[in-house]
Amino acid sequence: MEGDVEQRLVRKICMRILPLLILGYFFSYFDRVNVGFAAISMKEDFHLSPAAFGFGAGIFFIGYTLFEIPSNLIMLRTGPRIWIGRIMITWGLISAGTAFVWNDVSFWVARFLLGVAEAGFFPGIIYYLTLWLPARYRARIFGLVLATGVVSVVIGSPISGWILSVGSIAGLKNWQWLLIVEGLPSSLLGIIVLFGLPNRPDQVTWLSAREKTWLTQELQQEKSSLSAEASRAGRALLDRRVWALGLMVFPLAAAIYGMFTWLPQVVSSLGASPMQTGLINAVPFIFSAIAMVWWGNHSDRTGERAWHLIIPPVCATVGLVTAAMLPVGIWTLVWLSIGMAGTLAALTMIVSVTPEFLTGAAAAAGIALVNAIGNVGSFCGPYLIGLIKAMGGQFQTALLALGLLLLVTVGLAVWFRARHGVELGISSANA
C-alpha cells in the first residue's frame, strides 16, 4: 500500500476508535486527580491526617495492581467492548459514591474498590490499539492517549477549583459535589462504549475489504517476526524485559502521582484561592502534554526507541531535584514542569516499547504486568509524601526523594539499551 494511502487508512482508524478511548482516559484522570482537590475540604470534615490521606490516595493503586493482569486476561475472553465498557461504568459509580465516605477507613475502602473497578483499563486500551495499528504508528498514538490524561488535569484543575469555591448545595458539601459531578460522566460514557466500540477490524463495515486485508497482513507480519514464545501469557510474566520496563515505570509513577495528589494542597497552602489553585496546578501539565505528543511523534518519525527511552527520565531527574532545591515559587513551577514533562514522555516510550516484542495473550499480560509494577509506585509516591509531611518535613524533601528515585529509571533505561537495543529499532518507512 502506498505511503499516503496507508496514512489515510491509519487516520481513518484513529478517527473511528480514538474518540471513545481518549474520552475514557480523560475521565479516568479526572477521577484520580480530583481526590487531591477534594482533600482540601474533606480533611477538615473528618480530621484526615496527611498520612491517612496519602495512604487513601495510594491504596487505589493496590486494588488496581492486584486485579490488573486478571482484568486484561478476562478482556481477551469477553472482547474489549464489553470489558472496557464495564470498567468505565463501575469506576464512575464508585468514584461518585466516594462522596459519601464519613471517616478515614471508609475513605480507604472506597479508594481500594475504585482501584479494583478501574483495573485493566489503561493496559486494556493499549492492547486494544495494538489490534488496529502497526508498530511504527503506535508511539505517537500512545503519546496522544497519555497526553489526554494530562489535558484532563489542565481542564479539570480549574473546574475542580471552581466547584470547591461554590460551597454547599442541597445538603452536600463542595467536595462531595466535586466527586459526584466528576465521577458519573464515566459511567455514562461506559454505556456508550458498550454499544459503540468495535472489537476488531474484521467486524467493522467502514473498512473496505482491501483495507482489512492489508491491515491483517501487516499485523500478522509483525507477529510472525516474533518467536512463538512471545505470544504465551505465562512467558511474558517471566520475561526480564517486561520486569525491567515495569521497574522503570515504578519511580515514574511514584513521581507522577505524588505530584498529582499533593500539588493542589501545596499551592493552596500558599494562600491561593480554590480557582487560583486549579489554574496554577494546570501549568506543569500543559508542558507535559506537549512534550508527550512531540516525543512520541519524533520517535516514530526517526524509527528510534532506545535513546528516546533514556533522555526523558534524565530530564525528569534534573527537573525534580532542581525544583526540590528551590523555595516554593515561580522557578519551582518551571522546574516541576520540566520534571513532569520528562516523567510522562518516558512513560509514553515504555508503553510503546512493550508490545513490540510481545503479541497476543503475552502482550495483554505483559502490558498489564508493566502497568501493575508501576502502580505500586503510584501507591508509594502519595503515601511517601504524606509520611514526610506528617513527620514535619516539607514538600521539597519529598520532591528530592522522588527525583533521586528516578535514577533507577535512568539506570534501567541505559541497561535496556545496552542489552536489548537492537530489538528497539523499528522501520520508519511510510510512517
N, C-alpha and C positions, 0 to 999 in steps of 0.2 A: 504494500500500500504506500502511495506517495506521501511525502512528509506533510504537506499541507492538508491532504485528505485525512491522514492519521490524526493530526492535531485537531481537526474539526470534529472527528469522532470522539476524541477524549473530552473536548469541550462539551459536546452533546451529552455524554455520560455524566459529566460533572454537573451540568445544569439540571439534570433529571434527579440525581440521587443526593447531591451535596446539600441542597437547602434544608431538608429534614434533619440530616446528620449535624449540620452546623447549628441549627436552632437547638437541637437536643444538647449539644455540647455547651452552647451558650447558657442554657438554663441549668446545666449541671454545675457550672461555676457560680452562677447566681446562688444556688443552694449551698455551695461550700463556703463562699466568701461572706454571705450575709450574716453568718453567726458572729463574725468579728465586729460587725456594726451592732447587732442585737445585744452583744455583751456590754456595750457602753451603758445601756439602761438596765439590762437583765441582771447584772451583777449586784445592783443596788436593791432589787426586789427580793432576792433570797440570799443575799450576802455571799455571793460566789467569789471565792478567793482566786488569785491569779493561778495558783497551782491547780485548783479544781477546774477552772475554765480551760486551762491548757490541756489537761487530761481529757476533758469532754470534747474539745475541738479535735484532739488527736485520735480518740478512740473510734471515731468514724472510720479511720483507715485500718483499724484492727478487723472490724467486721468486713470491710471491703476486701482486705487481703485474704482472710480465711476462705471467702467464697469466690474469689477471683477466678481461679482455674476451673472449679466445678461449673461456674456460670458459663464460661466460654465453651466448655465441652458439652453442656446442655444445649447451647445455641447451635452446635453442629447437628443436633438431632431435631430440634424444633424449627430451625431456619432463623435467619437474622430478624425477619419482620416481626414474628411473634415474640421473640425473646427480648429484642431491643424495646419494642412497644411495652411489654410487661415491666421491664426495668424502669422505664420512664413514669409509668402510671404509679407504681408503688413508691418510688422515691419522692414523687411530688406530694403524695398523700402524707407520707411520714414527715417530710420537711415542714409541711403546713401544720401537722399535728404537734411538732416541737413547740409551737406557740403556747401549748397548754401544760408544759412542764412546770413543776412547783418547787423543786429543790435540786441540789447537785446530783443526787442519784438518778432522779427521773430524767434529768438533762443528759447524763451519761448513757442511760438506756436508749433514749431517743436517738442520740448520735450514733450509737453502735448499730441500731436497727436501720438507720439511714444508710450506713456503710454496707450492710448486708443487702439492702434493696438495690443499691446502685452498683454493686459488684459486677464486673464484667462489661460495663457499658463502654468505657474507653477502649480496652483491648478488643472488644467486640466490633466496634465501628472501624478500628484499624484493620482487623482481619477481614471484615466485610469489604473494605475498599480494595484489598488485595485480590478479591474475586472479580474486580471490574477494571483495574488499572495495571498496565505493565510497570515494571520496577522503575524504569527511567523517568516516569512521571510522578512517582509517589512522594518524594521528599517535599516538593513544592505544595502538593495537595495536603500532606500531613501537616506541613507548616501552616497552611491556611486554616485547617481544622483547629490546631492547637492555638493559633492566634485568635480564633473566635472566642476561646475561653478567656483570653486576656482582654479582648474587647468587651466581654461581658463585665469584667471588673471596671473597665473605663466607664461604661454606661451605668452599671449597677451601683457604683460607689456614690455618685451624686443622687441617684434615685433613693438609695438606702438612707443617705443623709437627709433627704427631703422628708421621707416617711417618718424618720425619728423626730424631725422638727415639728411635725403636725401635732403630736401629743395623743392623748387617749380619746377614743371614739367608741361609742356603744358598749362601754364597759370593758373594752380591751385596750391594753396599753400599747404604746407605739412599737415596742419591739415585737409584740405579738402580731400586730398588723403587718409588720415587715416580713415575718416568716410566712404568714398566710398568703399575702399578696405575691410574694416571690416564689412560693412553692407550688401553688395549684396550677399555674400555666404548664408546668412539666407534665402533669397528668393529662391535661387536655391535648398536648402535643403527642403524648404516647398513644392516645386513641387514634389520632390521625396517622401515626406510623403504622399501627395495626392494619390499616386499610390502604395505605399509600406507598409503602416501601417495598420494592420488588426484591426477591431473594437473590436471583441470579440473572445474568444477561440473557440466557436462553428462554426466560419466562416473559420477556417484555415484547411488546408489539412495535415499539418506537425505534428498534434497531432493525435494519434490513438483514436479509439472510447473508449477504456478503459481509456486512459489518460483524455479525455474530461469528461467522466462520473465521474471519481474520483475528478477532479478539480471542476466540477459543484457541486457535493455533499459537498465537503469541504467548498466552499464559501457559499453555501446555509446553511450549519450548523452554520457557523459564523453569518449569517444574522438572523437565527431563534432564536439565543440566545439573540437577541436584541428585545426590545418591538416594537410594530407596530409604536409607535410614533417616533422611531429612524429613520424611512425611510421618514418622511414628511419634505419637504424643509422648510416650514414655522416654524415648531417646532425647527429646527436646529438654525434658526435665533434668537430664544428666549432662547436658551439653555445657562445657565450660564457657563457651562463648555467650550463651544465654545468661549464665550466672554472672559473668564479667559485666555484661551490659546492665543487668539488674543492679549490681553493686555500684555501677556508675550512676544509676538513677537515684540510689538511696540518698547521697548528700544533696543532689539537686532538688529532690522532693522535700527534704528537710528544710532547705533554704527557702524554696518557693512557698510552701505552706506556712512556714514560720512567719514570713513577711505578710502573706495573705491575711493571716489570722490576727496578728498583733499590730500591724502598721496603723489601722484606724484608731486604736486606743492610744498609740504613741502620739499621733497627730492631735487627737482630741485633748490629750493631757497638756498640750502646749497652749491651750486656751482657744482652739479653733471651734467654731460652731459646727453642728452636725453637717450642714451643707458645705461649709469650707473643708471639713474633714473629708467628705466624699470627693470633692474636686482635687484636693492635694493628693489623696490616695491614688487617684487615677493616673497621675503623671508617670510613674515608673512603668506602668503597664502599656501606655501609649508607645513608648520607645520599644518595649519588648515585642509588641505585636508587629511593628515594622521590621524589627530585626529577624524575627522568626520566619516571616514570609520571604524576605530578601535572601536570607542564608540558605533556606531550603531550595529556593529557585536557583541560586548560584551553584549549589551542589549538583542539581540535576543538569544544568547547562554545561558544566565542566566535566560531568561524569566522575567526580571525585568525592569520596566519602571520608577517607582516613583523616586528612588534615582538617576537614570540616567537623570532624568529631573531637579534635584536640583543642582547637583555638577557642571555641566558646567557653568551656569551663575555666580556661586560663583567664579570660576576660572577667568571668564571674568572680573568681577568687580575688583578683585585683580590685574589682569594684566593691565587694562586700568588706574586705579587710580595710581598704581606704576609708570607706564610709564609717566603719567602726572606730577609726582613729580621730574622727572629727566630732565637734559638738553638734548636736541636732540643729540643722538649719538648711539653707538652700543648697550648699555643697554636699551635704549628706544626701539630699534628694537626687542630686546629679549622679553621684557615685552609686547610689542604690539603683538608679535607672540602668546604669552600665552593668551592675551585677545581675539584676533581674533579666536584662536582655541576654546576657551570657548564659544564665541557667536555662532559660526557656529555648534558646537556639540550640543548646546542647541536647535538650530533651527531644527536640524535633529530629535531630540527626540519629539519636539512638532508636527512636521509633521507626525511622526509615531503614536503618541497617538490619534490624531484627528479622523481618520477613524475607530478606534477600538470601538467607542461607537455610530457610525452613519453608515447608509447604504443607498444605492440608492440615490434618489434625495437629501435627507438630508445630505449625505456625500459630494455630489457635492457642495451644498450650504454652508455647514459648513466649508469645506476646503477653499472655496473661501472667506468666511467671516473672518476666521482667517488670511488669507493672506492679505485681504483688510485692516484690522485694522493694521496689521504690516506695510503695505505700507504707512500709514500715518506717521509712524515713519521714513520710508525711505525718505519721504519728509522733515521731521523736522531735521534729522541729518545733511545733507549737508547744509541746509539753516541756521541752528543754527551756524555751524562753520563759514559760510560766514558772518553772522551778527557780530559774535565776532571778526573776523579779520577786518571787516570794521570799528569797533569801536576802533581799535588799540590793540585788545587782541592778545594773542599768541595761537598757535595750542594746547599747553599744557592745556590752560584754557578750551578750548572746549573739549579736551580729558577727563579732570576731570569731566566736566558736564555730558558727555556721560557715564563715568564709574559709577558715582553716580546714574544715571538714571537706570542702570542695577539692582540696589537694588529692584526696583519694580518687575522685573522678578524673582528675588530670593524669595521675599515675596510671590508672587502668586504661585510659584512652591511649596513652603512649604505648603501653604494653600491647593493647589490641592491635595497634597499627604495626608494631614490630612482628607479632606472631600471626596475624590474620589480615594484614593489609592487602595482600593480593586478592582476597575474597571480596574486598570492598570496591573494586573497580567495576563500574557499570558502563554500558555503552550509552553514549550521549547522542547517537545518531537519531535524527528525526525528533529529538526532544526539544 
